[in-house]
Amino acid sequence: MLLAVDLPELTLRPELLAAGFSDPELRRLVRAGRLTPVRRGAYVLGSVPDDVLARHALAVEAAIGELAPDAVVSHVSAAVLHGLRIWGLRLDRVHVTRPRRSGGRRGSLVHVHTAAVDPREIVVIAGVAVTSLARTVADLARMLPFEQAVVLGDAAMFHERADRASKADLLSALDAEPRRPGTRAARRAIAFSNGLSESVGESRSRVAIAEAGLPPPVLQWEVRAAATGAFIGRVDAGWPGLRTVGEFDGLVKYGRTLRPGQDITEVLVAEKLREDALRDEDLGVVRWIWADLTDFAPTARRLRSRFRPN
């Protein structure tokens, strides 16, 4: 198992044939839904996971046996195996890198990159050679638009990751090959990255705030009552000197706060009481959702209208 999620066990055609099944039997099992092809000659019992990241991890596992011995899982496939948050990246091919000058190819199922790979840039995940966290981010950041690269950099630096990378780690991985195309843009994205963003939405919000020309917020600002010092809540973004807080509202955010058996209505009521307490501290509160990130200008105007210097 490559990810920290439950994946169905992968079974290869030679194993099934060795167990006494014939190809016509395998086709009947597929039609009956008892076997599901992951790729040609690789199956899982039952159905594949609904989660697209888990499905990609299965595709990686299925491809491993057909790859050259020196191939290292890399790019978006390595990001998936490292459990990084990603946004807007295609998962239709397994990506690997071979330490060669030429011979790369982009097939329908596997994209083979060619580049030097230092042995120190390789880690092993469940027996599979994968580019390290820092090398993975460096490879992708050179190719991605700024916003997507920031999402990735934030995820690699996330403060709750046991194996988190520092900004210095990510920049060092870029400096290992400073002449590669895209390195300058990648450095800009990584310099902007911050391990305090807790979701794709929060990372994208930071980019939107910066592009709107707003002052940089304090991330995960802990707000306390002025009179008593009592803790009121931790907000996604805050401008203490401007008496304003900003919150990205993604549904998954509320799902994370649910205790076993708790109804989401209770969470929403508690969130309303928290917001009332923030307003009682004379703080302006501005919220936005996924759709607002596509056109952040109206939200930026709302933020500016709430800004009030102390």
C-alpha positions in Angstrom: 0.0 0.0 0.0 1.5 3.3 -1.1 -0.8 5.8 0.5 -2.1 6.2 4.0 -5.6 5.2 2.8 -7.2 1.8 2.3 -6.6 0.6 -1.2 -8.0 -2.6 -2.7 -5.4 -5.3 -3.3 -3.9 -5.2 -6.7 -3.8 -8.5 -8.6 -1.8 -9.1 -11.8 -2.9 -11.3 -14.7 0.0 -13.7 -14.4 -0.9 -14.3 -10.8 -4.5 -15.1 -11.7 -3.5 -17.4 -14.5 -1.1 -19.2 -12.2 -4.0 -19.6 -9.8 -5.9 -21.5 -12.5 -8.1 -18.8 -14.0 -8.4 -18.5 -17.8 -8.7 -15.3 -19.8 -12.3 -16.0 -20.6 -13.0 -16.4 -16.9 -11.2 -13.1 -16.2 -13.4 -11.4 -18.8 -16.5 -12.8 -17.2 -15.4 -11.6 -13.7 -14.8 -8.1 -15.1 -18.3 -8.1 -16.7 -19.8 -9.2 -13.4 -18.0 -6.4 -11.6 -16.0 -8.8 -9.4 -12.8 -7.7 -11.0 -12.0 -4.1 -12.2 -9.1 -3.4 -14.5 -6.7 -0.7 -13.3 -4.7 -1.0 -16.5 -4.1 -3.8 -18.9 -3.2 -7.0 -17.0 -3.8 -5.5 -13.5 -7.0 -5.8 -11.5 -8.5 -5.1 -8.2 -11.2 -7.2 -6.5 -14.5 -5.3 -6.6 -14.5 -1.7 -7.6 -11.7 0.9 -7.6 -11.8 3.7 -4.9 -13.9 6.8 -5.5 -11.0 9.0 -4.5 -9.0 10.1 -7.5 -5.7 10.2 -5.6 -6.2 6.6 -4.4 -7.0 5.5 -7.9 -3.8 7.2 -9.1 -1.8 5.4 -6.4 -3.2 2.1 -7.8 -2.2 3.1 -11.3 1.4 3.7 -10.0 1.4 0.3 -8.3 0.2 -1.4 -11.5 2.8 0.3 -13.6 5.8 -0.5 -11.4 6.4 -4.0 -12.7 6.6 -2.8 -16.3 9.1 0.0 -15.7 12.9 0.0 -16.1 14.8 -0.8 -12.9 16.3 2.7 -12.8 12.9 4.5 -13.1 12.0 6.6 -10.1 8.3 7.6 -9.5 8.3 11.4 -9.8 6.4 14.6 -10.5 2.6 14.4 -9.8 2.8 10.7 -9.1 5.4 11.3 -6.4 3.3 14.1 -5.0 0.3 11.7 -4.7 2.5 9.1 -3.0 3.9 11.7 -0.6 0.3 12.7 0.3 0.7 16.3 -0.9 -2.3 18.5 -1.5 -2.5 19.2 -5.2 -4.9 21.3 -7.3 -5.7 21.3 -11.0 -3.1 18.6 -11.9 -3.9 15.9 -14.4 -3.7 12.3 -13.1 -4.2 10.4 -16.3 -0.6 9.2 -16.6 2.0 7.7 -14.2 5.1 9.9 -14.1 8.6 8.5 -13.6 12.1 9.9 -14.1 15.1 7.9 -15.5 18.6 9.3 -14.9 19.5 9.6 -18.6 20.1 12.5 -21.1 17.6 11.2 -23.6 14.9 8.6 -24.1 12.0 10.3 -22.5 8.5 9.5 -23.8 5.0 10.4 -23.2 2.7 7.4 -23.6 -1.0 7.0 -23.0 -0.4 5.6 -19.5 3.2 6.5 -18.5 5.2 9.7 -18.9 8.9 9.0 -18.7 11.0 12.0 -17.9 14.8 12.0 -18.2 17.0 14.0 -15.8 19.8 13.5 -13.4 18.6 12.2 -10.0 21.0 12.3 -7.1 20.6 9.1 -4.9 20.0 11.5 -2.0 16.9 12.7 -3.8 15.3 9.3 -3.7 13.2 7.9 -0.9 11.4 4.5 -0.7 7.7 4.4 0.0 6.3 0.9 0.5 9.2 -0.6 -1.5 8.9 1.9 -4.4 11.6 4.4 -5.3 10.2 7.9 -5.3 11.7 11.3 -5.7 12.1 13.0 -2.3 9.6 15.6 -1.1 11.8 18.5 -1.9 12.8 17.1 -5.3 9.2 16.4 -6.2 8.1 20.0 -5.4 11.1 21.4 -7.3 10.3 19.3 -10.4 6.6 20.3 -10.4 7.1 24.0 -9.4 9.3 24.5 -12.5 6.4 23.4 -14.7 3.3 24.8 -12.9 1.6 28.2 -12.9 2.3 30.2 -9.8 -1.0 29.4 -8.0 -0.7 25.6 -8.4 3.0 25.7 -7.4 2.1 27.6 -4.2 -0.5 25.0 -3.3 2.1 22.3 -3.6 4.8 24.3 -1.7 2.4 25.0 1.1 1.5 21.3 1.3 5.1 20.3 1.5 5.9 22.8 4.2 2.6 22.2 6.1 3.4 22.5 9.8 1.5 19.4 10.8 3.4 17.1 8.4 5.9 14.8 10.3 8.2 14.9 7.2 7.6 18.5 6.2 10.2 20.3 4.1 11.5 23.7 5.0 11.6 26.6 2.6 15.4 26.1 2.6 15.0 22.5 1.6 12.8 23.4 -1.4 15.1 26.2 -2.5 18.1 23.9 -2.2 16.5 21.3 -4.4 16.0 24.0 -7.1 19.6 25.2 -6.6 20.9 21.7 -7.4 20.0 22.4 -11.1 19.8 26.2 -11.4 19.8 26.2 -15.2 16.8 24.0 -15.7 13.9 25.9 -17.4 11.3 27.3 -15.0 13.7 27.6 -12.0 13.2 31.3 -11.6 9.4 31.1 -11.5 9.7 28.1 -9.2 11.8 30.1 -6.8 9.2 32.9 -6.7 6.4 30.4 -5.9 8.4 28.6 -3.2 9.5 31.9 -1.7 5.8 32.8 -1.4 4.9 29.4 0.1 4.0 29.1 3.8 3.5 26.0 6.0 0.5 27.6 7.8 -2.0 27.3 5.0 -4.2 24.3 5.9 -6.0 23.6 2.7 -6.0 24.2 -1.1 -8.6 26.9 -0.5 -6.4 28.7 2.0 -3.4 28.5 -0.3 -5.4 29.9 -3.2 -6.8 32.6 -1.0 -3.3 33.8 -0.1 -2.4 34.1 -3.8 -5.7 35.9 -4.5 -5.1 38.4 -1.6 -1.6 39.1 -2.9 -2.7 39.6 -6.5 -5.4 42.0 -5.3 -2.7 44.2 -3.7 -4.0 43.7 -0.2 -1.6 43.7 2.8 -0.3 40.2 3.7 -2.4 38.7 6.4 -1.4 37.0 9.7 -2.2 33.3 9.0 -4.0 31.3 11.7 -4.4 34.3 13.9 -5.5 33.4 17.4 -8.0 36.0 18.5 -8.5 36.8 22.2 -11.0 39.0 24.0 -9.5 42.4 24.7 -11.1 42.6 28.2 -10.3 39.1 29.6 -7.7 37.5 27.3 -10.1 34.6 26.7 -9.5 32.6 23.5 -12.2 33.3 21.0 -11.0 31.4 17.9 -8.3 30.9 15.3 -9.0 32.5 12.0 -7.6 31.6 8.6 -6.3 35.2 7.9 -6.2 38.3 10.0 -5.2 41.9 9.8 -4.8 42.8 13.5 -3.8 46.4 12.8 -6.8 46.8 10.5 -9.4 45.1 12.8 -10.4 42.6 10.1 -10.4 38.8 9.8 -10.9 36.7 6.6 -12.2 33.2 6.4 -12.3 30.7 3.5 -15.4 28.6 3.8 -14.8 25.2 2.2 -17.3 22.4 3.2 -14.4 20.1 4.1 -13.4 22.6 6.7 -16.5 21.9 8.7 -16.3 18.1 8.1 -12.9 18.1 9.8 -14.3 19.5 13.0 -17.1 16.9 13.4 -16.8 14.6 16.4 -18.1 11.0 16.1 -21.9 11.2 16.1 -22.0 15.0 15.9 -24.3 16.7 13.4 -22.9 19.4 11.1 -25.7 21.7 12.3 -24.1 21.8 15.7 -20.8 22.8 14.0 -22.5 25.6 12.0 -24.2 27.0 15.1 -20.9 27.0 17.0 -19.3 28.8 14.0 -22.0 31.4 14.1 -21.5 32.0 17.8 -17.7 32.3 17.2 -18.3 34.9 14.4 -20.6 36.8 16.8 -17.8 36.9 19.3 -15.3 38.1 16.8 -17.7 41.0 15.8 -18.2 41.8 19.5 -14.4 42.5 19.6 -15.1 45.1 16.9 -13.5 43.0 14.2 -14.8 43.1 10.6 -15.4 39.5 9.3 -15.3 38.7 5.6 -16.0 35.2 4.3 -15.5 33.8 0.8 -16.1 30.4 -0.9 -14.6 28.4 -3.8 -16.5 30.4 -6.4 -15.1 33.7 -5.1 -11.5 32.6 -5.8 -12.2 32.6 -9.6 -12.9 36.3 -9.4 -11.6 37.7 -6.1 -12.1 41.4 -6.9 -15.5 41.7 -5.2 -14.1 40.0 -2.1 -11.1 42.2 -2.1 -13.4 45.2 -2.2 -15.3 43.8 0.8 -12.1 43.4 2.7 -10.9 46.9 2.0 -14.3 48.3 3.2 -13.8 46.5 6.5 -10.2 47.7 7.1 -10.1 50.1 10.0 -6.7 51.1 11.4 -6.4 50.9 15.2 
